[in-house]
Amino acid sequence: MIRKFIAGFLIFATTALFGMSLDELNKASKEELMEVKGIGAAKAEAIIAERQNGKFTSFDDFQRVKGVGEKAAFNVKEHVK
């Protein structure tokens, strides 16, 4: 039991430390998206709206989002694993 707890905690801590996976970004709420460096309320809303046109299959897909250019997509890629 204690091993499962420790393993679960380590997985949670690693995820929190290194960011979300691409799959999690496709499902993240506005608040969760805003935890990523460089994403504010407006970008989070734009990301959620763009996801309705199809999920992001790579971090470069973020450039589909209005207001997200090459630099912002790179920042998201670097901060989200």
Secondary structure, DSSP 8 states (H G I E B T S, - for coil): -HHHHHHHHHHHHHHHHH---HHHHHH--HHHHTTSTT--HHHHHHHHHHHTT---SSGGGGGGSTT--HHHHHHHHHH--
